[in-house]
């Protein structure tokens, strides 16, 4: 895994899932990570911070102009997002979070779900823990960016700090899963870096990855920060591509109409789940949901609303 893919991870999350809230209170404040003024020190410091769930280190390792470019793209994202569509989507995310956090016994008690859990040898208490964690993450996504105006003011460093803490909290859950990936955040502490050649503003660094593989990385200094040369060379082009994508994402009136009808369908399904107070009512809601959602999953268009 390339070191700068850590940055990509943060940027993808920022563009695709925005939010900086935290269940039950304020998001954790970003930790000021000590990033050395050397290329090898930068690599190991960021890797160690990420291993500890401090994803904000990726943001802090960027030059101010790069941070400005990203902030500008988030503002553009909000600018080109339809406010009604965004609010509707965030409302759905909030209801899904509420479902995962308040209807766990009914979810686990559903026959289809319980059969799958037994087949995967998953314990109910572990499933509840997972539902709570994912519900909390979804709550984070929508809590502080329920409107496009709030989205435009997103504090990315705070956001990445919160996502990093969530990522770290998922590790014990992943360890209990049979399908857990072999890679763990904590493995990033095994990353080592050695300078092979350097000048004032450039360096060749040999990086040993957690799996023992060796990668040679060219680094350059930009505004006092050491970055992978490949990332620097591609930065302007990638920002331009993101900007073009954002300008082309505006919905036509017909697209918005279709989205809102489908969103209303999902909204109604979630409401039926949330209103269920016993297993029979919840199971009936599941059956009704399958009837409404099947046309959407099969590309059959808008389900009958009657």
C-alpha positions in Angstrom: 0.0 0.0 0.0 1.4 3.4 -1.0 1.8 5.9 1.8 -0.2 8.5 0.0 -3.1 6.1 -0.2 -3.7 7.1 3.4 -4.5 10.6 2.1 -6.8 9.1 -0.6 -8.6 7.3 2.1 -9.3 10.5 3.9 -10.3 12.4 0.8 -12.6 9.7 -0.5 -14.3 9.6 2.9 -14.6 13.4 2.9 -16.2 13.6 -0.5 -18.4 10.5 -0.1 -19.5 10.6 3.5 -19.4 13.9 5.3 -20.0 14.6 9.0 -18.2 15.4 12.2 -20.6 14.5 14.9 -20.3 11.9 17.6 -23.0 9.8 19.3 -23.8 11.1 22.6 -21.7 14.3 22.5 -19.1 16.3 20.6 -16.6 14.7 18.3 -13.1 14.0 19.7 -10.9 17.0 19.2 -8.0 16.4 16.7 -4.7 15.5 18.2 -1.8 17.6 17.2 0.6 15.0 15.8 4.3 15.8 15.8 5.3 15.4 12.2 9.1 15.6 11.8 10.7 17.8 9.1 12.3 14.9 7.5 10.9 12.6 4.7 11.5 9.4 6.6 10.2 10.8 9.8 7.1 12.1 8.1 6.2 8.6 6.7 6.7 6.8 10.1 4.9 9.5 12.1 1.8 9.5 9.9 1.8 5.7 9.7 2.0 5.5 13.5 -0.7 8.1 14.0 -3.1 6.3 11.7 -2.4 3.0 13.5 -3.6 4.8 16.7 -6.7 6.0 15.0 -5.5 9.6 14.5 -6.4 10.0 10.8 -6.1 13.8 11.3 -2.4 13.3 10.9 -2.9 12.8 7.2 -4.5 16.3 7.0 -1.8 17.8 9.2 0.9 16.4 6.9 -0.5 18.5 4.0 0.7 22.0 3.0 -1.7 24.8 3.6 -2.4 25.3 -0.1 -3.4 21.6 -0.5 -5.7 21.9 2.5 -7.2 25.0 0.8 -7.7 23.1 -2.4 -9.6 20.3 -0.5 -11.7 22.8 1.5 -12.6 24.6 -1.8 -13.8 21.3 -3.3 -16.0 20.5 -0.3 -17.5 24.0 -0.7 -18.1 23.3 -4.4 -19.7 19.9 -3.5 -22.1 21.8 -1.3 -22.7 24.5 -3.9 -23.7 22.0 -6.6 -25.7 19.8 -4.3 -29.5 20.3 -4.3 -30.5 21.3 -0.8 -33.7 19.4 -0.7 -32.0 16.2 -2.0 -29.2 16.5 0.5 -31.6 17.1 3.5 -33.7 14.1 2.4 -30.6 11.8 2.1 -29.3 12.9 5.5 -32.7 12.3 7.0 -32.7 8.7 5.7 -29.2 8.2 7.1 -30.4 9.4 10.5 -33.4 7.1 10.5 -31.1 4.1 9.5 -28.8 5.0 12.4 -31.8 5.1 14.8 -33.0 1.7 13.5 -29.6 0.1 14.1 -29.3 1.6 17.6 -32.9 1.0 18.9 -34.2 -2.1 17.1 -31.4 -4.5 17.6 -33.3 -7.3 19.3 -36.0 -7.2 16.5 -33.4 -7.2 13.8 -31.6 -10.2 15.3 -34.9 -11.9 16.0 -36.0 -11.9 12.4 -35.8 -15.4 11.0 -33.9 -14.5 7.9 -31.3 -12.6 9.8 -30.9 -15.2 12.6 -30.4 -17.9 10.0 -27.6 -16.0 8.4 -26.0 -15.3 11.8 -26.1 -18.9 12.8 -24.6 -19.9 9.4 -21.7 -17.5 10.1 -21.4 -18.6 13.7 -21.9 -15.1 15.0 -22.9 -14.5 18.6 -25.9 -12.2 19.2 -23.9 -10.0 21.6 -21.2 -9.4 19.0 -23.9 -8.5 16.4 -25.5 -6.0 18.8 -22.1 -4.5 19.3 -21.6 -4.2 15.6 -25.0 -2.7 15.0 -24.3 -0.1 17.7 -21.0 0.8 16.1 -22.4 1.1 12.6 -25.4 3.0 13.9 -23.0 5.4 15.6 -21.0 5.9 12.4 -24.1 6.6 10.4 -25.2 9.1 13.1 -21.8 10.8 12.8 -22.3 11.0 9.0 -25.5 13.1 9.2 -25.4 14.8 12.6 -23.7 18.0 11.9 -24.2 18.2 8.1 -28.0 17.9 7.8 -28.1 20.8 5.4 -26.0 21.9 2.5 -25.1 25.1 4.4 -23.7 23.0 7.2 -21.8 20.8 4.7 -20.1 23.8 3.2 -18.7 24.7 6.6 -17.3 21.2 7.3 -14.2 21.1 9.4 -12.2 18.4 7.6 -9.6 17.9 10.3 -12.3 17.4 12.9 -14.1 15.0 10.6 -11.0 12.9 10.0 -10.3 12.8 13.7 -13.7 11.4 14.3 -13.6 8.9 11.4 -10.2 7.7 12.7 -11.5 7.1 16.2 -14.4 5.1 14.7 -12.1 3.1 12.5 -10.0 2.2 15.6 -13.1 1.2 17.6 -14.2 -1.2 14.8 -11.0 -3.3 15.2 -12.2 -5.5 18.1 -15.4 -6.2 16.2 -13.5 -7.1 13.0 -11.3 -9.5 15.0 -14.4 -11.5 16.0 -15.6 -11.8 12.4 -14.7 -14.8 10.3 -14.6 -12.4 7.3 -12.2 -9.9 8.9 -9.4 -8.7 6.6 -5.9 -9.7 7.6 -4.8 -6.0 7.5 -5.2 -4.1 10.8 -4.7 -0.5 11.5 -2.2 -1.4 14.3 0.0 -3.0 11.6 0.9 0.5 10.4 3.2 0.8 13.4 5.5 -1.7 11.7 6.2 0.7 8.9 9.8 1.8 8.8 11.5 4.3 6.4 15.2 4.8 5.5 16.6 7.7 3.4 18.7 6.3 0.6 19.5 9.6 -1.1 18.5 13.2 -0.5 18.9 16.9 -1.4 17.3 19.9 0.3 14.0 19.5 -1.4 13.9 15.9 -2.6 14.7 12.4 -1.3 14.5 8.7 -2.2 13.2 6.7 0.7 13.0 3.0 1.2 9.8 2.0 3.0 9.3 -1.3 4.6 5.5 -2.1 4.7 3.7 -4.1 7.4 3.8 -7.3 5.2 7.6 -7.0 4.9 7.6 -5.8 1.3 10.0 -2.9 0.4 8.8 0.1 -1.6 11.0 2.8 -2.9 9.3 6.2 -2.7 10.4 9.5 -4.2 9.6 12.4 -1.8 9.6 16.2 -2.4 9.3 19.1 -0.1 6.3 21.4 -0.7 5.9 24.5 1.6 7.9 22.8 4.3 6.0 19.5 4.1 7.4 16.2 2.7 5.0 14.5 0.2 5.2 11.6 -2.3 6.4 13.1 -5.6 3.8 11.1 -7.5 1.0 12.8 -5.5 2.5 16.2 -6.0 2.9 15.7 -9.7 -0.7 14.6 -10.0 -2.3 17.0 -7.5 -3.4 19.8 -9.9 -4.8 17.3 -12.4 -6.7 15.4 -9.7 -8.2 18.6 -8.2 -9.3 19.7 -11.7 -10.9 16.3 -12.3 -12.8 16.5 -9.0 -13.9 20.0 -9.8 -15.3 18.9 -13.2 -17.1 16.0 -11.6 -18.8 18.3 -9.1 -19.9 20.7 -11.8 -21.4 17.8 -13.7 -23.3 16.2 -10.8 -26.2 18.7 -10.7 -29.6 16.9 -11.1 -32.1 17.7 -13.8 -35.7 18.3 -12.6 -36.6 14.8 -13.8 -33.7 13.2 -12.0 -34.5 15.0 -8.8 -38.2 13.9 -9.1 -37.1 10.3 -9.5 -34.7 10.5 -6.6 -37.3 12.0 -4.3 -39.9 9.3 -5.1 -37.3 6.6 -4.4 -36.2 8.4 -1.3 -39.7 8.6 -0.1 -40.1 4.8 -0.6 -37.0 4.2 1.5 -38.1 6.7 4.1 -41.5 4.9 4.4 -39.8 1.6 4.8 -37.6 2.9 7.6 -40.6 4.4 9.3 -42.4 1.0 9.2 -39.4 -0.6 10.9 -39.1 2.2 13.6 -42.8 1.9 14.4 -42.6 -1.8 15.0 -42.7 -2.6 18.8 -42.7 -6.4 18.7 -41.2 -9.2 16.5 -44.5 -9.9 14.6 -44.8 -6.2 13.6 -41.1 -6.0 12.6 -41.3 -9.2 10.5 -44.4 -7.8 8.8 -42.5 -4.6 8.0 -39.7 -6.7 6.6 -42.1 -8.4 4.3 -43.6 -5.1 3.2 -40.2 -3.6 2.6 -39.1 -6.5 0.3 -42.2 -5.9 -1.8 -41.5 -2.1 -2.1 -37.7 -2.4 -2.6 -37.5 -5.3 -5.0 -38.4 -3.2 -8.1 -35.7 -0.8 -7.2 -33.0 -3.4 -6.7 -33.9 -5.1 -10.0 -33.9 -1.8 -11.9 -37.7 -2.0 -12.4 -38.3 1.7 -11.7 -40.5 3.4 -9.1 -42.6 1.0 -7.0 -46.4 1.6 -6.7 -47.0 4.0 -3.9 -50.6 2.8 -3.2 
